[in-house]
Amino acid sequence: MGPVLLVIGSCTSLQIGAALAVHLFALGGSTGTTLLRLGLAALVLLAVVRPRVRSWTGLQWRAALALGLSLGAMNGCFYAAISRIDLGTAVTIEFLGPLTLSAVLSRRVRDLLWVGLALAGVVVLGLTGEHHGGSLDPVGVVFALLAGGCWAAYIMASARVGRLVPGHGGLAVATAVGALVLVPLGAGGALRAVTAPHGLWLALGTALLASVIPYSLELAALRRLPQRTFGILLSLEPVIASLAGWALLGQRMTLLGGLGVVLVVLASAGATASAGRERRGTGRGRERVELTTPAG
């Protein structure tokens, strides 16, 4: 499979997993579903990676804990959002998080303009409302915005773990931490879900499709694609989420709503391409924010 198809496959798997999670909400609620998704994914990652945590320093542990907290918060907020608003809408709003982070760290007017374009797309979505003609649930919008902010925190924490922890042990531990912090709020819902008919299979499918498979495909793609190209392809995720919502959840989008999604996609792709040009112009020593697949 070519690297472009790997990225598209990763985004598609992630959004199919999110659509599958929506069916679990009736059994375990959004928090219980998030706990199941992260907990089962953590078990798989820990079994495969087997991180050598006994040799970790305090600095490495703190980095992994910070990543785990951001991961748990991001997933919890995102699932709370898609329990109230359409999948494509939630993913589109969520993209404001990493775009804003990139612009703030860049401090260039051009990157602020990209954020302005994305914000215009979100405003268009807000004005058009959901497919059924009603206005967007304000609580769902707030959760989507919070998920975007947590995504920005996840990007920064992930970069730090990548520098401090060799291999993929940091992610495996962080996924387990993200699950553990959700236990007090989601344990009851998770238990109801796994004891319901077909609940455990839905939970396993969600964990595999929304975590294990897209992460594996993403790693394979990053080995063969330039990071700038990877980021631009990842910008298609709002479109893929909208298609998944339409095909699997019956969530239609208006023409104006589609325009809002397109504006956010253009802003994300433009910001990624702009960052790539800046890195080539300033040399290898300059850090920049990479758009990475959210665990949503």
Secondary structure, DSSP 8 states (H G I E B T S, - for coil): --HHHHHHHHHHHHHHHHHHHHHHHHHHHHHHHHHHHHHHHHHHHHHHH---GGG--HHHHHHHHHHHHHHHHHHHHHHHHHTTS-HHHHHHHHTHHHHHHHHHHH--HHHHHHHHHHHHHHHHHHHH--TTS----HHHHHHHHHHHHHHHHHHHHHHHHHHHS-TTHHHHHHHHHHHHHHHHHHHHHHHHHHHSTTHHHHHHHHHIIIIIHHHHHHHHHHTTS-HHHHHHHHTTHHHHHHHHHHHHH-----HHHHHHHHHHHHHHHHHHHHHHHHHHHH-TT-----------
